[in-house]
Every structure is written in C-alpha cells, then in structure tokens.
Amino acid sequence: MPREDYVALFAVLHRKLTDQEVEEIIEQLVTSDREIDRSQIEHAISQLALEKPGEDDVNRVAARLAAGGWPLADPFDA
C-alpha cells in the first residue's frame, strides 16, 4: 500500500476501545445519579474516541455498567 494512503485507511478503520478507555467512560458516566441511556454511552465514546461509537463498544460499556449494578434505561437496545 502506498504510504500516502495510510491516513485515509486509518480514517475509515474502526478501532475498538481499550479496557482503560472503557473504564474512563464508565467513570465519566457514573458521576450522575440517574439512569444511563444508550445515547449517553454513545456520546461519551464519541468524545473519547473522536469517532462514531461501534455497536460492540457500546455493548461493552453497557455490560460493565450493568455488572456493577448501575441502572440502565429501558429499552436499551436500539
């Protein structure tokens, strides 16, 4: 692949959040005392990653929140 195409390629490849990034997002979200909805998770991911959140990343964050007993709004699946 030509070197000048690297930037374009990386721009379209979706990356996964690291476990540390998931933890950072969770810390940000649990500072409020209300239910967390899908749009809040998507917004937090997009702010951190500066890209549209992938379904797998949203699900990973939601699963960690649920495992910690944090209330998620229903219905959560979009």
WOCORBEL-V539349 format. One record per residue. SS is DSSP state (H for helix, E for strand, - for the rest). NEAR is the number of other ideal C-beta (glycine too) atoms within 8 Angstrom. D_CENTER is the distance of its C-alpha to the mean C-alpha in Angstrom with 1 decimal. Layout:
BEGIN
SS_NEAR_D_CENTER ; SS_NEAR_D_CENTER
END
This chain:
BEGIN
-_5_30.2 ; -_4_31.5 ; H_5_30.0 ; H_5_29.5 ; H_8_27.1 ; H_8_24.6 ; H_7_22.7 ; H_7_22.6 ; H_9_21.4 ; H_7_18.5 ; H_6_17.5 ; H_5_17.2 ; -_6_15.7 ; -_5_12.0 ; -_6_10.9 ; -_7_8.8 ; -_13_7.0 ; -_6_10.0 ; H_6_10.8 ; H_6_11.6 ; H_10_8.3 ; H_13_6.8 ; H_9_10.1 ; H_9_10.0 ; H_14_7.1 ; H_12_9.2 ; H_8_12.2 ; H_8_11.4 ; H_14_10.8 ; -_10_13.9 ; -_5_16.2 ; -_6_17.2 ; -_2_19.5 ; -_5_18.4 ; -_6_16.4 ; E_13_12.7 ; -_9_12.1 ; H_10_9.7 ; H_6_10.1 ; H_9_9.3 ; H_16_5.8 ; H_10_5.5 ; H_8_7.7 ; H_12_6.3 ; H_14_3.5 ; H_11_6.8 ; H_7_8.9 ; H_10_8.1 ; H_11_8.0 ; -_5_10.4 ; -_7_9.7 ; -_4_8.7 ; -_11_5.5 ; -_8_7.1 ; H_6_8.3 ; H_7_8.3 ; H_13_4.7 ; H_13_4.6 ; H_8_7.9 ; H_10_7.6 ; H_16_6.1 ; H_12_8.7 ; H_8_11.2 ; H_11_11.2 ; H_14_11.7 ; H_9_14.3 ; H_6_16.0 ; -_8_16.5 ; -_4_18.1 ; -_9_15.9 ; -_6_16.8 ; E_11_14.5 ; -_9_16.1 ; -_4_18.0 ; -_4_17.8 ; -_9_14.1 ; -_3_14.3 ; -_3_14.5
END
